Amino acid sequence: MTISILAIDDKTGRLGGAAATGSLCVGGWVLRGGADSGMSASQGTAPSTLWGEQALIAMKGGASAAQAVADLTGMDAGRAHRQMAALDLRGGTGAFTGAQSVAYAGAQEGRGVVVAGNMLTGAAVIEAALAGFDAAHALPFAERLMQALHAAAEAGGDARGLKSAALLVVGRDIAPLTLRIDLAEDPLKALGTLYEASQAQPYGGWVEVVPVLDDPYRAPDDV
């Protein structure tokens, strides 16, 4: 299975994505994002990292997520073996599932959120991811994204089990939060542990003084 969620935080305008799979290195293969462009998740039997990068370029240039997905998938002769989702800066979404994707494969879009998956035990996995994200509305944004992955796994997930998981959160006012578990016996648990460490000191304080889009010259006060 590969399951991914892309969403916008309606409280802060930040964008985020999370993904998990029964193969290796899901973060490197699937998730792409930029605070000045949007988010993409490119996955499938023969995933195109080119789709992921090109979607960000298109959205930075003004294309909606839906248009970026349509343009990229429409010109690719191998699209039947691929799946893609995208989220633009306005919270618009787009999704595509190739006809040869391993069942169950599909996507579901909501207001400011899109979930896509393949090699799932059923459509309930996608529905559970969305429900898990919505139910965790009181939690910090990154934790809501991770909760979606947990809910998907609990709803059936992949009979092979999971091997890797990743989280990506971007915003104009923050340093990118890029966490990847490339291989682990329990990647969702490992991702949660890594996230907790990223919020604690000293790392949590350090990322508050590095440059960001809204403050490109930011540095510690004592420099």
C-alpha positions in Angstrom: 0.0 0.0 0.0 0.9 3.6 -0.5 -1.4 6.0 1.3 -0.9 9.8 1.3 -2.7 12.8 2.5 -2.2 16.4 1.5 -3.9 19.2 3.4 -3.9 22.9 4.2 -4.2 24.1 7.8 -7.1 26.5 7.9 -5.7 28.1 11.1 -2.3 29.1 9.7 -2.3 28.6 6.0 0.5 26.1 6.2 0.6 23.1 3.9 1.4 19.5 4.9 1.5 16.0 3.7 2.1 12.5 5.1 2.6 9.2 3.5 3.2 5.5 4.3 3.9 2.4 2.3 4.9 -1.2 2.3 8.1 -0.4 0.4 11.1 1.7 1.2 11.7 5.5 1.3 8.2 6.8 0.8 9.3 10.3 1.7 11.8 10.5 -1.1 9.5 9.0 -3.6 6.1 10.5 -2.9 6.1 13.8 -1.1 7.1 17.2 -2.5 6.2 20.6 -1.2 7.0 24.3 -1.1 5.6 27.2 0.9 5.5 29.3 -2.3 4.0 26.6 -4.6 1.9 23.8 -3.0 2.1 20.1 -2.2 2.2 17.0 -4.4 2.1 13.3 -3.8 3.3 11.1 -6.7 3.0 7.4 -6.2 1.9 4.1 -7.9 3.4 1.0 -9.5 5.9 3.1 -11.4 5.8 6.5 -9.7 7.0 9.6 -11.4 9.1 11.9 -9.2 9.0 14.2 -12.3 5.3 14.6 -11.8 5.9 15.7 -8.2 8.5 18.3 -9.0 6.7 19.6 -12.1 3.4 20.0 -10.2 5.1 22.4 -7.8 6.5 24.4 -10.7 3.1 24.7 -12.4 1.3 25.7 -9.2 4.0 28.3 -8.4 3.3 29.7 -11.8 -0.4 30.1 -11.0 -2.0 26.8 -12.1 -4.5 25.2 -9.8 -3.9 21.8 -8.3 -6.5 20.3 -10.5 -5.0 21.9 -13.7 -1.5 20.8 -12.8 -2.6 17.2 -12.3 -4.6 17.2 -15.5 -1.8 18.6 -17.6 0.9 16.3 -16.2 -1.0 13.1 -16.3 -2.6 13.8 -19.7 0.8 14.0 -21.5 2.3 10.9 -19.9 1.9 7.7 -21.9 2.7 5.6 -18.8 0.1 7.3 -16.7 -2.0 4.1 -16.3 0.7 2.8 -13.8 0.8 6.0 -11.8 -1.2 7.9 -9.2 -1.0 11.6 -8.2 -2.5 14.1 -5.8 -1.8 17.8 -5.5 -2.8 20.7 -3.3 -2.3 24.4 -4.2 -1.8 27.5 -2.0 -5.5 28.3 -2.0 -6.4 24.8 -0.7 -7.6 23.6 -4.1 -7.0 19.9 -4.8 -6.5 17.5 -7.7 -6.1 13.8 -8.0 -5.5 11.1 -10.7 -5.4 7.3 -10.4 -4.1 5.3 -13.4 -6.3 2.5 -14.8 -3.6 -0.1 -14.1 -3.1 0.9 -10.5 -3.1 -2.1 -8.1 -6.5 -2.5 -6.5 -7.8 -1.1 -4.4 -6.7 2.3 -5.7 -8.5 5.6 -5.6 -8.6 9.1 -4.2 -11.0 11.3 -2.3 -11.0 15.1 -2.1 -12.4 17.3 0.6 -12.2 21.0 1.5 -8.5 21.7 1.6 -7.6 18.0 1.8 -7.0 15.1 -0.6 -6.2 11.4 0.2 -4.9 9.0 -2.4 -3.9 5.3 -2.1 -3.2 2.2 -4.0 -2.8 -1.5 -3.1 -5.2 -0.9 -0.2 -7.5 -3.4 1.3 -10.5 -1.3 0.3 -12.0 2.1 -0.1 -12.6 2.2 3.7 -8.8 2.9 4.1 -9.1 6.2 2.3 -12.3 7.1 4.1 -10.7 6.3 7.5 -7.7 8.6 6.7 -10.0 11.5 6.0 -12.1 10.8 9.1 -9.0 10.4 11.2 -7.7 13.8 10.0 -11.0 15.5 10.6 -11.5 13.9 14.1 -8.0 15.2 15.2 -8.9 18.9 14.6 -7.9 19.9 18.1 -4.3 18.6 17.6 -1.4 20.5 16.0 -1.5 20.3 12.2 1.4 17.8 11.9 -0.1 15.5 14.4 -3.4 15.6 12.5 -1.6 14.4 9.4 0.0 11.5 11.3 -3.3 10.6 12.8 -4.7 10.1 9.3 -2.0 7.5 8.6 -2.7 5.7 11.8 -6.4 5.6 11.0 -5.7 4.3 7.5 -3.6 1.5 8.9 -6.2 0.6 11.5 -8.8 0.4 8.8 -6.9 -2.4 7.0 -4.0 -0.8 5.3 -1.7 -3.3 3.6 -1.5 -7.0 4.3 2.3 -6.7 3.7 2.6 -4.3 6.6 4.3 -0.9 6.4 8.0 -0.3 5.9 8.4 3.5 5.6 6.5 6.7 6.5 7.1 10.4 6.1 5.8 13.8 7.1 6.3 17.2 5.4 5.0 20.5 6.6 5.8 23.9 5.0 4.9 27.5 5.5 6.1 30.9 4.8 6.8 31.6 8.5 8.4 28.3 9.4 11.4 26.1 8.5 10.3 23.0 6.6 9.5 20.1 8.8 10.8 17.1 6.8 10.7 13.8 8.6 11.4 10.5 7.0 11.5 6.9 8.2 12.9 5.0 5.3 12.8 1.5 6.8 11.5 0.4 10.1 9.5 -2.5 11.7 6.9 0.0 12.8 7.4 3.2 10.7 4.4 5.0 12.1 5.6 4.7 15.6 9.1 5.7 14.6 7.8 8.7 12.8 5.9 9.8 15.9 9.1 9.4 18.0 11.1 11.5 15.4 8.4 14.1 15.4 8.5 14.4 19.2 12.2 14.9 19.1 11.8 17.6 16.4 9.6 19.6 18.8 11.9 19.3 21.8 15.0 21.2 22.5 17.6 21.9 21.2 16.2 21.2 17.7 12.8 22.8 18.3 14.5 26.1 19.3 17.1 26.0 16.5 14.5 25.9 13.7 13.0 29.1 15.1 16.1 31.2 14.2 16.9 29.9 10.7 15.8 31.9 7.6 12.2 31.5 6.3 10.4 33.0 3.3 8.8 35.7 5.5 12.1 36.5 7.2 14.9 35.5 4.8 17.7 37.1 7.0 16.6 35.7 10.3 19.4 34.7 12.7 20.0 34.3 16.4 19.9 37.6 18.3 23.4 37.0 19.7 25.0 36.7 16.2 
